[in-house]
Amino acid sequence: DNEVIKIAEDTKELTIGGPFGNTGISVVAREGMPFGIFKGLAPMTNDAGEIVVDGNTGMPSYTDEEVYLGSYQPDYLLSFGTNASYKGFGLRVLVDMKEGGNFVSQSKYMTEFNGTAINTTIYNREPFIIPNSVIENEDGTFSENTNAITEQDFYTNYSPAASTYLIDASYIKLREVELSYTLPRSLLESTFISNARFALFGKNLKYWLPDENKYADPEVNGPALTGNAQGIETTQTPTSRSLGLNVQLSF
């Protein structure tokens, strides 16, 4: 847990970076909050939690001002593994876990805009009414929304609110697995080799992400970022998996 205590005498908030790309999200330091808070517009809701939409277009209305949207800071980090050996055989496993926090995904924006994100097919590209949406009447009451929109209009012409590009940054990663064998010294007595060890290893073999994250690795910050901004994904190359052979000989 951390908290920004003081910025300066004449300000309580400092922009660390952004807004980033088309997401409209900035990262700020705000007194009384954890370092690196995301800030941007969010869909407008009423006291009942219903989404307020424009009475003419059926598109969600934005909040009047930018709001604080959480941060990249995790609830906790966890690593666990093993390094076991038996009769010359060895097994080493390392797993990392992060729980909580959010990250900004420009991959989500790009794939939704060009229609390749899987969530752009939820309504089969047919007109639909935004679920749980209402229209605000002149007297301040709300009525059911009956205005249908299309996914193409929603993701290309409307530009969803900044908060929709924040994704759960949790993950579990199988960082590394190594299976090794060390030759018995009895087999090396008549040679000039004192020790021989052979190992097969794999890195980044598998990872598990929340269901909402079908877009990017939450652990990698995007390229060309300067300053102290964290949790910004800018369509970088996906994390690669690698396999290898390790041979160690001692003389």
C-alpha positions as CSV (number, residue, x, y, z in Angstrom):
1,D,0.0,0.0,0.0
2,N,1.2,3.5,-0.8
3,E,-0.1,7.0,-0.6
4,V,0.9,10.3,-2.2
5,I,1.3,12.7,0.8
6,K,2.1,16.0,-0.9
7,I,2.7,17.4,-4.4
8,A,3.3,21.1,-3.9
9,E,1.8,24.0,-2.0
10,D,-0.3,25.2,-4.9
11,T,-1.5,21.9,-6.4
12,K,-2.8,18.5,-5.1
13,E,-2.5,16.7,-8.4
14,L,0.3,16.2,-11.0
15,T,-0.1,14.5,-14.4
16,I,2.6,11.8,-14.8
17,G,1.7,10.9,-18.4
18,G,-0.9,11.0,-21.0
19,P,-3.5,11.0,-22.3
20,F,-2.3,7.9,-24.0
21,G,-3.3,7.3,-27.6
22,N,-7.0,7.1,-28.4
23,T,-7.9,5.8,-24.9
24,G,-8.1,9.3,-23.4
25,I,-6.6,8.0,-20.1
26,S,-4.0,9.9,-18.2
27,V,-1.9,8.8,-15.2
28,V,-1.7,11.2,-12.3
29,A,-0.3,11.5,-8.8
30,R,-3.1,12.7,-6.5
31,E,-2.7,13.6,-2.8
32,G,-4.4,11.0,-0.6
33,M,-4.4,8.3,-3.3
34,P,-1.9,5.6,-4.4
35,F,0.8,6.7,-6.8
36,G,-0.2,6.4,-10.5
37,I,-4.0,6.7,-10.6
38,F,-5.7,6.4,-14.0
39,K,-8.0,9.3,-14.8
40,G,-10.5,9.7,-17.6
41,L,-14.2,9.8,-18.6
42,A,-16.5,7.0,-17.7
43,P,-20.1,6.1,-18.9
44,M,-22.7,8.1,-16.9
45,T,-25.0,6.0,-14.6
46,N,-27.9,6.9,-12.4
47,D,-28.3,6.0,-8.7
48,A,-29.7,2.6,-9.7
49,G,-26.6,1.8,-11.6
50,E,-28.3,2.0,-15.0
51,I,-26.4,3.4,-18.0
52,V,-27.7,6.8,-19.2
53,V,-27.7,7.1,-23.0
54,D,-28.4,9.9,-25.4
55,G,-32.1,10.0,-26.2
56,N,-31.4,10.6,-29.9
57,T,-28.5,8.2,-30.6
58,G,-28.8,5.5,-28.0
59,M,-25.1,5.9,-27.2
60,P,-23.9,6.1,-23.6
61,S,-23.4,9.5,-22.2
62,Y,-20.0,10.5,-20.6
63,T,-19.5,11.8,-17.1
64,D,-19.3,15.6,-17.1
65,E,-15.7,15.5,-15.7
66,E,-12.9,13.0,-15.7
67,V,-13.0,10.6,-12.8
68,Y,-10.4,8.5,-11.0
69,L,-10.4,4.9,-12.3
70,G,-8.0,2.9,-10.1
71,S,-4.3,2.2,-10.6
72,Y,-1.8,-0.4,-11.8
73,Q,-0.8,-1.1,-8.2
74,P,-1.6,-4.8,-7.3
75,D,-3.4,-6.1,-4.2
76,Y,-0.4,-8.5,-3.8
77,L,2.4,-10.2,-5.7
78,L,3.2,-13.9,-5.2
79,S,6.0,-16.2,-6.4
80,F,6.3,-19.8,-5.7
81,G,8.3,-22.8,-7.0
82,T,10.5,-25.8,-6.3
83,N,14.0,-26.9,-6.8
84,A,14.1,-30.7,-6.2
85,S,16.7,-33.4,-7.0
86,Y,16.8,-37.2,-6.7
87,K,19.5,-39.5,-7.8
88,G,21.0,-37.0,-10.3
89,F,17.6,-35.9,-11.7
90,G,16.6,-32.3,-11.0
91,L,13.3,-30.3,-11.4
92,R,13.1,-26.6,-11.1
93,V,9.8,-24.7,-11.4
94,L,9.0,-21.0,-11.0
95,V,5.5,-19.5,-11.0
96,D,4.7,-15.8,-10.6
97,M,1.3,-14.3,-9.7
98,K,-0.2,-10.8,-9.6
99,E,-3.6,-10.1,-8.1
100,G,-5.4,-6.8,-8.7
101,G,-4.7,-3.5,-10.4
102,N,-5.6,-2.4,-13.9
103,F,-3.8,-1.6,-17.1
104,V,-4.7,0.6,-20.1
105,S,-4.9,-1.5,-23.3
106,Q,-4.5,0.2,-26.7
107,S,-4.7,-3.2,-28.3
108,K,-8.3,-3.3,-27.0
109,Y,-8.9,0.1,-28.7
110,M,-7.3,-0.9,-32.0
111,T,-8.9,-4.3,-32.3
112,E,-12.3,-2.9,-31.4
113,F,-12.0,-0.1,-33.9
114,N,-11.0,-2.4,-36.8
115,G,-13.6,-5.0,-35.8
116,T,-11.2,-7.9,-35.0
117,A,-11.8,-8.0,-31.2
118,I,-14.0,-11.0,-30.3
119,N,-16.3,-8.7,-28.3
120,T,-17.3,-6.8,-31.5
121,T,-19.3,-9.9,-32.5
122,I,-21.4,-10.3,-29.4
123,Y,-24.6,-9.1,-31.2
124,N,-23.6,-10.7,-34.5
125,R,-23.1,-7.2,-36.1
126,E,-26.9,-6.7,-35.8
127,P,-28.6,-3.6,-34.3
128,F,-28.9,-3.9,-30.5
129,I,-30.0,-1.9,-27.5
130,I,-27.4,-1.4,-24.8
131,P,-28.4,-3.6,-21.8
132,N,-29.5,-1.9,-18.6
133,S,-29.7,1.5,-20.3
134,V,-32.1,4.4,-19.7
135,I,-32.9,7.9,-21.1
136,E,-33.0,10.8,-18.7
137,N,-36.3,12.8,-19.0
138,E,-36.6,16.6,-18.6
139,D,-38.0,16.2,-15.1
140,G,-35.0,14.2,-13.9
141,T,-36.7,10.8,-14.0
142,F,-35.6,8.0,-16.3
143,S,-37.3,5.9,-18.9
144,E,-36.4,2.7,-20.7
145,N,-34.0,3.1,-23.7
146,T,-35.4,1.7,-26.9
147,N,-32.9,3.2,-29.4
148,A,-30.9,0.5,-31.2
149,I,-27.3,1.0,-32.2
150,T,-24.8,-1.1,-34.2
151,E,-21.4,-2.4,-33.1
152,Q,-19.8,-0.6,-36.0
153,D,-21.1,2.8,-34.9
154,F,-20.3,2.1,-31.3
155,Y,-16.6,1.2,-31.9
156,T,-15.8,3.5,-34.8
157,N,-18.0,6.6,-34.8
158,Y,-18.9,6.9,-31.1
159,S,-15.5,6.2,-29.4
160,P,-16.4,4.5,-26.0
161,A,-15.5,6.2,-22.7
162,A,-11.9,6.0,-21.5
163,S,-12.8,3.7,-18.6
164,T,-13.7,0.9,-21.1
165,Y,-10.0,0.5,-22.0
166,L,-9.0,-0.4,-18.4
167,I,-8.5,-4.2,-18.0
168,D,-7.8,-6.3,-14.9
169,A,-4.0,-6.7,-14.7
170,S,-4.0,-9.9,-12.7
171,Y,-2.1,-12.9,-14.1
172,I,-0.5,-16.3,-13.2
173,K,2.6,-17.1,-15.2
174,L,4.6,-20.3,-15.5
175,R,7.9,-18.5,-15.8
176,E,10.3,-21.4,-16.1
177,V,10.5,-25.1,-15.9
178,E,13.8,-27.0,-16.1
179,L,14.4,-30.8,-16.1
180,S,18.1,-31.8,-15.6
181,Y,20.3,-34.8,-15.1
182,T,23.8,-34.8,-13.6
183,L,25.9,-37.8,-14.6
184,P,27.2,-40.0,-11.7
185,R,30.9,-39.3,-10.9
186,S,31.6,-43.0,-11.4
187,L,31.0,-42.6,-15.1
188,L,33.5,-39.8,-15.3
189,E,36.4,-41.3,-13.3
190,S,38.4,-42.3,-16.4
191,T,37.8,-39.0,-18.2
192,F,39.1,-35.5,-17.9
193,I,35.6,-34.2,-17.0
194,S,34.9,-33.8,-13.3
195,N,31.2,-33.0,-13.6
196,A,28.6,-33.1,-16.4
197,R,25.0,-31.7,-16.2
198,F,22.4,-31.6,-19.0
199,A,19.1,-29.7,-18.8
200,L,16.1,-29.0,-20.9
201,F,14.3,-25.7,-20.0
202,G,11.4,-23.7,-21.1
203,K,10.5,-20.0,-20.3
204,N,7.1,-18.3,-20.4
205,L,5.5,-21.7,-21.1
206,K,2.0,-20.8,-20.0
207,Y,0.0,-17.9,-18.5
208,W,-3.6,-17.5,-17.1
209,L,-5.4,-14.2,-17.4
210,P,-8.9,-13.0,-16.3
211,D,-11.7,-13.7,-18.7
212,E,-12.1,-10.0,-19.6
213,N,-8.5,-9.8,-20.8
214,K,-8.4,-11.2,-24.4
215,Y,-6.0,-8.4,-25.6
216,A,-2.5,-8.2,-24.1
217,D,0.1,-9.2,-21.6
218,P,-0.6,-6.9,-18.5
219,E,2.9,-7.1,-17.3
220,V,4.7,-5.3,-20.2
221,N,4.7,-1.5,-20.5
222,G,4.5,-0.1,-24.0
223,P,7.5,1.2,-25.8
224,A,8.6,4.8,-25.9
225,L,7.2,5.6,-22.5
226,T,9.1,8.1,-20.5
227,G,8.7,9.3,-16.9
228,N,7.0,7.2,-14.2
229,A,3.8,6.1,-15.9
230,Q,3.0,2.4,-15.4
231,G,0.4,0.1,-16.8
232,I,0.2,1.4,-20.3
233,E,0.1,-1.2,-23.1
234,T,0.7,0.1,-26.6
235,T,0.2,-2.9,-28.9
236,Q,3.6,-4.3,-28.2
237,T,4.7,-7.7,-29.5
238,P,3.2,-10.5,-27.4
239,T,5.5,-12.2,-24.9
240,S,7.4,-15.1,-26.5
241,R,7.9,-18.6,-25.3
242,S,11.3,-20.2,-25.5
243,L,12.8,-23.7,-25.2
244,G,16.5,-24.6,-24.8
245,L,19.2,-27.1,-23.9
246,N,21.8,-26.3,-21.2
247,V,25.0,-28.3,-21.1
248,Q,27.5,-27.7,-18.2
249,L,30.9,-29.4,-18.1
250,S,33.5,-29.0,-15.4
251,F,37.1,-30.0,-15.9
